[in-house]
Amino acid sequence: MERNTFETQIKLNFAIDGSGESHLETGVPFLTHMLTLFSKHGLFSLDVEAHGGYRRR
């Protein structure tokens, strides 16, 4: 699945019958951590590449 806007570019690959492995590039450490745990404990595979659209306050 892919979503592109003026501010963000997101590519996602999700396999419900996966092995719990994930490859994530979000640029937001906490989001990466939570998606890793979600994938690992849910036993599905998740690949995410997301860029732009976020800022630190």
N, CA, C and O atoms as a CHARMM CRD file, in Angstrom:
* protein
*
  228
    1    1 MET  N      0.85100  -1.14500   0.00000 PROA 1      0.00000
    2    1 MET  CA     0.00000   0.00000   0.00000 PROA 1      0.00000
    3    1 MET  C      0.91000   1.22500   0.00000 PROA 1      0.00000
    4    1 MET  O      1.95600   1.23500   0.64900 PROA 1      0.00000
    5    2 GLU  N      0.50700   2.24000  -0.72300 PROA 2      0.00000
    6    2 GLU  CA     1.32700   3.44100  -0.81400 PROA 2      0.00000
    7    2 GLU  C      0.43700   4.66800  -0.76400 PROA 2      0.00000
    8    2 GLU  O     -0.63700   4.70200  -1.36400 PROA 2      0.00000
    9    3 ARG  N      0.90400   5.67300  -0.03900 PROA 3      0.00000
   10    3 ARG  CA     0.15400   6.92800   0.07100 PROA 3      0.00000
   11    3 ARG  C      1.13600   8.08600  -0.05300 PROA 3      0.00000
   12    3 ARG  O      2.10300   8.16900   0.70400 PROA 3      0.00000
   13    4 ASN  N      0.89000   8.96800  -0.99500 PROA 4      0.00000
   14    4 ASN  CA     1.73400  10.14100  -1.19700 PROA 4      0.00000
   15    4 ASN  C      0.87400  11.38900  -1.15900 PROA 4      0.00000
   16    4 ASN  O     -0.14800  11.47700  -1.84000 PROA 4      0.00000
   17    5 THR  N      1.29800  12.35400  -0.35400 PROA 5      0.00000
   18    5 THR  CA     0.66600  13.66400  -0.33300 PROA 5      0.00000
   19    5 THR  C      1.76700  14.70000  -0.51000 PROA 5      0.00000
   20    5 THR  O      2.93500  14.34700  -0.67200 PROA 5      0.00000
   21    6 PHE  N      1.40300  15.95700  -0.48000 PROA 6      0.00000
   22    6 PHE  CA     2.39400  17.01400  -0.60200 PROA 6      0.00000
   23    6 PHE  C      3.38400  16.96100   0.56200 PROA 6      0.00000
   24    6 PHE  O      4.56800  17.24400   0.37600 PROA 6      0.00000
   25    7 GLU  N      2.91000  16.60100   1.76500 PROA 7      0.00000
   26    7 GLU  CA     3.75200  16.60700   2.95400 PROA 7      0.00000
   27    7 GLU  C      4.41000  15.26900   3.26600 PROA 7      0.00000
   28    7 GLU  O      5.49600  15.25300   3.84500 PROA 7      0.00000
   29    8 THR  N      3.79900  14.15500   2.90600 PROA 8      0.00000
   30    8 THR  CA     4.28500  12.84700   3.34900 PROA 8      0.00000
   31    8 THR  C      4.32200  11.82500   2.22300 PROA 8      0.00000
   32    8 THR  O      3.59800  11.92900   1.23300 PROA 8      0.00000
   33    9 GLN  N      5.19000  10.83400   2.40600 PROA 9      0.00000
   34    9 GLN  CA     5.25400   9.66800   1.52600 PROA 9      0.00000
   35    9 GLN  C      5.30000   8.43800   2.43200 PROA 9      0.00000
   36    9 GLN  O      6.18900   8.32100   3.27500 PROA 9      0.00000
   37   10 ILE  N      4.35600   7.53200   2.26200 PROA 10     0.00000
   38   10 ILE  CA     4.27200   6.34300   3.10400 PROA 10     0.00000
   39   10 ILE  C      4.14200   5.10800   2.21900 PROA 10     0.00000
   40   10 ILE  O      3.29600   5.05800   1.32600 PROA 10     0.00000
   41   11 LYS  N      4.98800   4.11500   2.47400 PROA 11     0.00000
   42   11 LYS  CA     4.89500   2.81000   1.81600 PROA 11     0.00000
   43   11 LYS  C      4.74200   1.77400   2.91700 PROA 11     0.00000
   44   11 LYS  O      5.49200   1.78800   3.89300 PROA 11     0.00000
   45   12 LEU  N      3.77700   0.87900   2.76700 PROA 12     0.00000
   46   12 LEU  CA     3.48200  -0.10500   3.79500 PROA 12     0.00000
   47   12 LEU  C      3.23700  -1.46300   3.15500 PROA 12     0.00000
   48   12 LEU  O      2.52400  -1.56900   2.15700 PROA 12     0.00000
   49   13 ASN  N      3.82400  -2.48700   3.72700 PROA 13     0.00000
   50   13 ASN  CA     3.58600  -3.86100   3.30700 PROA 13     0.00000
   51   13 ASN  C      3.22700  -4.64500   4.56000 PROA 13     0.00000
   52   13 ASN  O      3.98300  -4.64900   5.53200 PROA 13     0.00000
   53   14 PHE  N      2.08600  -5.30200   4.54000 PROA 14     0.00000
   54   14 PHE  CA     1.54900  -5.98000   5.71400 PROA 14     0.00000
   55   14 PHE  C      1.18200  -7.41200   5.34100 PROA 14     0.00000
   56   14 PHE  O      0.45800  -7.63300   4.37000 PROA 14     0.00000
   57   15 ALA  N      1.67600  -8.38800   6.10500 PROA 15     0.00000
   58   15 ALA  CA     1.32800  -9.79600   5.87000 PROA 15     0.00000
   59   15 ALA  C      0.77000 -10.37500   7.16500 PROA 15     0.00000
   60   15 ALA  O      1.50900 -10.58400   8.12700 PROA 15     0.00000
   61   16 ILE  N     -0.52900 -10.63100   7.18800 PROA 16     0.00000
   62   16 ILE  CA    -1.18800 -11.10800   8.40500 PROA 16     0.00000
   63   16 ILE  C     -0.67400 -12.47000   8.84700 PROA 16     0.00000
   64   16 ILE  O     -0.69100 -12.77900  10.03900 PROA 16     0.00000
   65   17 ASP  N     -0.21600 -13.28900   7.90400 PROA 17     0.00000
   66   17 ASP  CA     0.29400 -14.61900   8.24000 PROA 17     0.00000
   67   17 ASP  C      1.82500 -14.62900   8.25400 PROA 17     0.00000
   68   17 ASP  O      2.45300 -15.63100   7.91300 PROA 17     0.00000
   69   18 GLY  N      2.40500 -13.51500   8.64600 PROA 18     0.00000
   70   18 GLY  CA     3.86200 -13.37600   8.65400 PROA 18     0.00000
   71   18 GLY  C      4.51100 -14.00600   9.87300 PROA 18     0.00000
   72   18 GLY  O      3.90600 -14.80900  10.58300 PROA 18     0.00000
   73   19 SER  N      5.76100 -13.61800  10.09400 PROA 19     0.00000
   74   19 SER  CA     6.57300 -14.24000  11.14100 PROA 19     0.00000
   75   19 SER  C      6.83000 -13.33000  12.33300 PROA 19     0.00000
   76   19 SER  O      7.51300 -13.74000  13.27200 PROA 19     0.00000
   77   20 GLY  N      6.31400 -12.12800  12.32500 PROA 20     0.00000
   78   20 GLY  CA     6.58200 -11.19200  13.40600 PROA 20     0.00000
   79   20 GLY  C      7.76800 -10.28900  13.14000 PROA 20     0.00000
   80   20 GLY  O      8.17400  -9.52100  14.01200 PROA 20     0.00000
   81   21 GLU  N      8.32800 -10.37300  11.94500 PROA 21     0.00000
   82   21 GLU  CA     9.46100  -9.51900  11.59600 PROA 21     0.00000
   83   21 GLU  C      8.95800  -8.17200  11.07800 PROA 21     0.00000
   84   21 GLU  O      7.88800  -8.07700  10.47700 PROA 21     0.00000
   85   22 SER  N      9.75800  -7.13500  11.32700 PROA 22     0.00000
   86   22 SER  CA     9.40100  -5.81600  10.81700 PROA 22     0.00000
   87   22 SER  C     10.64800  -5.07400  10.37100 PROA 22     0.00000
   88   22 SER  O     11.73500  -5.26200  10.91700 PROA 22     0.00000
   89   23 HSD  N     10.46800  -4.23300   9.37400 PROA 23     0.00000
   90   23 HSD  CA    11.52000  -3.34700   8.86600 PROA 23     0.00000
   91   23 HSD  C     10.87300  -1.97100   8.76000 PROA 23     0.00000
   92   23 HSD  O     10.03300  -1.73000   7.89300 PROA 23     0.00000
   93   24 LEU  N     11.27700  -1.07600   9.65300 PROA 24     0.00000
   94   24 LEU  CA    10.58500   0.19800   9.78300 PROA 24     0.00000
   95   24 LEU  C     11.53100   1.38000   9.65000 PROA 24     0.00000
   96   24 LEU  O     12.62000   1.39000  10.22400 PROA 24     0.00000
   97   25 GLU  N     11.10300   2.36900   8.88700 PROA 25     0.00000
   98   25 GLU  CA    11.80900   3.64600   8.76700 PROA 25     0.00000
   99   25 GLU  C     10.75900   4.74500   8.87800 PROA 25     0.00000
  100   25 GLU  O     10.15900   5.14200   7.87900 PROA 25     0.00000
  101   26 THR  N     10.54000   5.23300  10.09800 PROA 26     0.00000
  102   26 THR  CA     9.52600   6.26600  10.28600 PROA 26     0.00000
  103   26 THR  C     10.11500   7.63100  10.59400 PROA 26     0.00000
  104   26 THR  O      9.47400   8.65000  10.33600 PROA 26     0.00000
  105   27 GLY  N     11.31300   7.67000  11.13700 PROA 27     0.00000
  106   27 GLY  CA    11.88900   8.93900  11.56300 PROA 27     0.00000
  107   27 GLY  C     11.41100   9.37800  12.93000 PROA 27     0.00000
  108   27 GLY  O     11.85300  10.40500  13.44500 PROA 27     0.00000
  109   28 VAL  N     10.50100   8.60300  13.52900 PROA 28     0.00000
  110   28 VAL  CA     9.97600   8.89900  14.86300 PROA 28     0.00000
  111   28 VAL  C     10.26200   7.67600  15.73300 PROA 28     0.00000
  112   28 VAL  O      9.57500   6.66200  15.61100 PROA 28     0.00000
  113   29 PRO  N     11.26700   7.75700  16.61000 PROA 29     0.00000
  114   29 PRO  CA    11.69400   6.57700  17.37100 PROA 29     0.00000
  115   29 PRO  C     10.58100   5.88300  18.15600 PROA 29     0.00000
  116   29 PRO  O     10.52300   4.65300  18.16900 PROA 29     0.00000
  117   30 PHE  N      9.70000   6.63900  18.80800 PROA 30     0.00000
  118   30 PHE  CA     8.64200   6.00000  19.59000 PROA 30     0.00000
  119   30 PHE  C      7.66000   5.25600  18.68700 PROA 30     0.00000
  120   30 PHE  O      7.22500   4.15700  19.03100 PROA 30     0.00000
  121   31 LEU  N      7.30900   5.82800  17.55300 PROA 31     0.00000
  122   31 LEU  CA     6.41400   5.15500  16.60600 PROA 31     0.00000
  123   31 LEU  C      7.05300   3.87900  16.08000 PROA 31     0.00000
  124   31 LEU  O      6.38800   2.84700  15.98100 PROA 31     0.00000
  125   32 THR  N      8.33100   3.94100  15.74300 PROA 32     0.00000
  126   32 THR  CA     9.05500   2.75600  15.28000 PROA 32     0.00000
  127   32 THR  C      9.03200   1.67100  16.34600 PROA 32     0.00000
  128   32 THR  O      8.79200   0.50300  16.04100 PROA 32     0.00000
  129   33 HSD  N      9.27900   2.04700  17.58600 PROA 33     0.00000
  130   33 HSD  CA     9.26800   1.09700  18.70400 PROA 33     0.00000
  131   33 HSD  C      7.89300   0.44300  18.86200 PROA 33     0.00000
  132   33 HSD  O      7.80400  -0.77700  19.00100 PROA 33     0.00000
  133   34 MET  N      6.83100   1.23300  18.84100 PROA 34     0.00000
  134   34 MET  CA     5.48700   0.69300  19.03400 PROA 34     0.00000
  135   34 MET  C      5.06800  -0.21300  17.87600 PROA 34     0.00000
  136   34 MET  O      4.44300  -1.24900  18.10300 PROA 34     0.00000
  137   35 LEU  N      5.40200   0.15900  16.64800 PROA 35     0.00000
  138   35 LEU  CA     5.06900  -0.69400  15.50600 PROA 35     0.00000
  139   35 LEU  C      5.85900  -1.99700  15.53000 PROA 35     0.00000
  140   35 LEU  O      5.34600  -3.04300  15.13000 PROA 35     0.00000
  141   36 THR  N      7.11100  -1.93700  15.99900 PROA 36     0.00000
  142   36 THR  CA     7.91900  -3.15300  16.14100 PROA 36     0.00000
  143   36 THR  C      7.27300  -4.10800  17.13000 PROA 36     0.00000
  144   36 THR  O      7.14500  -5.30000  16.84900 PROA 36     0.00000
  145   37 LEU  N      6.86500  -3.59800  18.28800 PROA 37     0.00000
  146   37 LEU  CA     6.20900  -4.44300  19.29300 PROA 37     0.00000
  147   37 LEU  C      4.88400  -4.99400  18.77900 PROA 37     0.00000
  148   37 LEU  O      4.57400  -6.16700  18.99100 PROA 37     0.00000
  149   38 PHE  N      4.10900  -4.16200  18.11200 PROA 38     0.00000
  150   38 PHE  CA     2.82100  -4.56800  17.55900 PROA 38     0.00000
  151   38 PHE  C      2.99100  -5.72800  16.58500 PROA 38     0.00000
  152   38 PHE  O      2.22900  -6.69400  16.62500 PROA 38     0.00000
  153   39 SER  N      3.98000  -5.63600  15.71800 PROA 39     0.00000
  154   39 SER  CA     4.25600  -6.67900  14.73500 PROA 39     0.00000
  155   39 SER  C      4.76600  -7.95500  15.39900 PROA 39     0.00000
  156   39 SER  O      4.30200  -9.05300  15.09000 PROA 39     0.00000
  157   40 LYS  N      5.71300  -7.80300  16.30300 PROA 40     0.00000
  158   40 LYS  CA     6.32900  -8.95900  16.95500 PROA 40     0.00000
  159   40 LYS  C      5.32100  -9.76300  17.77100 PROA 40     0.00000
  160   40 LYS  O      5.25400 -10.98600  17.64700 PROA 40     0.00000
  161   41 HSD  N      4.54600  -9.08800  18.59700 PROA 41     0.00000
  162   41 HSD  CA     3.59700  -9.79600  19.46200 PROA 41     0.00000
  163   41 HSD  C      2.32000 -10.20100  18.73000 PROA 41     0.00000
  164   41 HSD  O      1.60400 -11.09500  19.18300 PROA 41     0.00000
  165   42 GLY  N      2.02900  -9.55000  17.60200 PROA 42     0.00000
  166   42 GLY  CA     0.87300  -9.92100  16.79100 PROA 42     0.00000
  167   42 GLY  C      1.19000 -11.00300  15.77400 PROA 42     0.00000
  168   42 GLY  O      0.29200 -11.51400  15.10600 PROA 42     0.00000
  169   43 LEU  N      2.47900 -11.35600  15.65400 PROA 43     0.00000
  170   43 LEU  CA     2.95200 -12.37800  14.71800 PROA 43     0.00000
  171   43 LEU  C      2.53800 -12.10000  13.27200 PROA 43     0.00000
  172   43 LEU  O      2.08000 -12.99500  12.56200 PROA 43     0.00000
  173   44 PHE  N      2.70600 -10.84900  12.85000 PROA 44     0.00000
  174   44 PHE  CA     2.53400 -10.52300  11.44200 PROA 44     0.00000
  175   44 PHE  C      3.75100  -9.74200  10.97400 PROA 44     0.00000
  176   44 PHE  O      4.47200  -9.15900  11.78400 PROA 44     0.00000
  177   45 SER  N      3.97400  -9.73200   9.68800 PROA 45     0.00000
  178   45 SER  CA     5.11900  -9.02200   9.11700 PROA 45     0.00000
  179   45 SER  C      4.68900  -7.62500   8.69000 PROA 45     0.00000
  180   45 SER  O      3.60000  -7.42300   8.15200 PROA 45     0.00000
  181   46 LEU  N      5.57100  -6.67100   8.94300 PROA 46     0.00000
  182   46 LEU  CA     5.25200  -5.28300   8.65300 PROA 46     0.00000
  183   46 LEU  C      6.49200  -4.56900   8.13000 PROA 46     0.00000
  184   46 LEU  O      7.54300  -4.58700   8.77200 PROA 46     0.00000
  185   47 ASP  N      6.36900  -3.94700   6.97400 PROA 47     0.00000
  186   47 ASP  CA     7.42400  -3.10900   6.40000 PROA 47     0.00000
  187   47 ASP  C      6.83500  -1.72300   6.19100 PROA 47     0.00000
  188   47 ASP  O      5.81900  -1.56600   5.51400 PROA 47     0.00000
  189   48 VAL  N      7.47700  -0.72200   6.77400 PROA 48     0.00000
  190   48 VAL  CA     6.99100   0.65100   6.65500 PROA 48     0.00000
  191   48 VAL  C      8.15000   1.57100   6.31900 PROA 48     0.00000
  192   48 VAL  O      9.21300   1.50800   6.93700 PROA 48     0.00000
  193   49 GLU  N      7.93200   2.42100   5.33500 PROA 49     0.00000
  194   49 GLU  CA     8.87300   3.49000   5.01100 PROA 49     0.00000
  195   49 GLU  C      8.05000   4.77100   4.93300 PROA 49     0.00000
  196   49 GLU  O      7.22500   4.93600   4.03500 PROA 49     0.00000
  197   50 ALA  N      8.28100   5.67300   5.88200 PROA 50     0.00000
  198   50 ALA  CA     7.51100   6.91300   5.95000 PROA 50     0.00000
  199   50 ALA  C      8.45500   8.10200   6.07500 PROA 50     0.00000
  200   50 ALA  O      9.40800   8.07700   6.85400 PROA 50     0.00000
  201   51 HSD  N      8.17600   9.13700   5.29900 PROA 51     0.00000
  202   51 HSD  CA     9.02400  10.33100   5.30400 PROA 51     0.00000
  203   51 HSD  C      8.16100  11.58200   5.27800 PROA 51     0.00000
  204   51 HSD  O      7.12400  11.62700   4.61600 PROA 51     0.00000
  205   52 GLY  N      8.61000  12.60300   6.01600 PROA 52     0.00000
  206   52 GLY  CA     7.97100  13.91000   5.98800 PROA 52     0.00000
  207   52 GLY  C      6.76200  14.01400   6.88400 PROA 52     0.00000
  208   52 GLY  O      6.30200  13.02700   7.45900 PROA 52     0.00000
  209   53 GLY  N      6.25200  15.23300   6.99400 PROA 53     0.00000
  210   53 GLY  CA     5.00100  15.46000   7.69200 PROA 53     0.00000
  211   53 GLY  C      5.05400  15.42400   9.20000 PROA 53     0.00000
  212   53 GLY  O      4.00500  15.48500   9.84100 PROA 53     0.00000
  213   54 TYR  N      6.20700  15.33000   9.78800 PROA 54     0.00000
  214   54 TYR  CA     6.29300  15.34400  11.24000 PROA 54     0.00000
  215   54 TYR  C      7.30800  16.38700  11.67700 PROA 54     0.00000
  216   54 TYR  O      8.26300  16.69600  10.96400 PROA 54     0.00000
  217   55 ARG  N      7.07900  16.91100  12.84900 PROA 55     0.00000
  218   55 ARG  CA     8.01700  17.88300  13.39500 PROA 55     0.00000
  219   55 ARG  C      8.09100  17.71500  14.90300 PROA 55     0.00000
  220   55 ARG  O      7.12400  17.29900  15.54100 PROA 55     0.00000
  221   56 ARG  N      9.21600  18.03200  15.44900 PROA 56     0.00000
  222   56 ARG  CA     9.40200  17.94800  16.89800 PROA 56     0.00000
  223   56 ARG  C      9.12900  19.30700  17.50600 PROA 56     0.00000
  224   56 ARG  O      9.49500  20.34300  16.95300 PROA 56     0.00000
  225   57 ARG  N      8.48400  19.27900  18.64700 PROA 57     0.00000
  226   57 ARG  CA     8.17000  20.53900  19.34100 PROA 57     0.00000
  227   57 ARG  C      9.08400  20.72900  20.50700 PROA 57     0.00000
  228   57 ARG  O      8.97800  21.72900  21.21800 PROA 57     0.00000
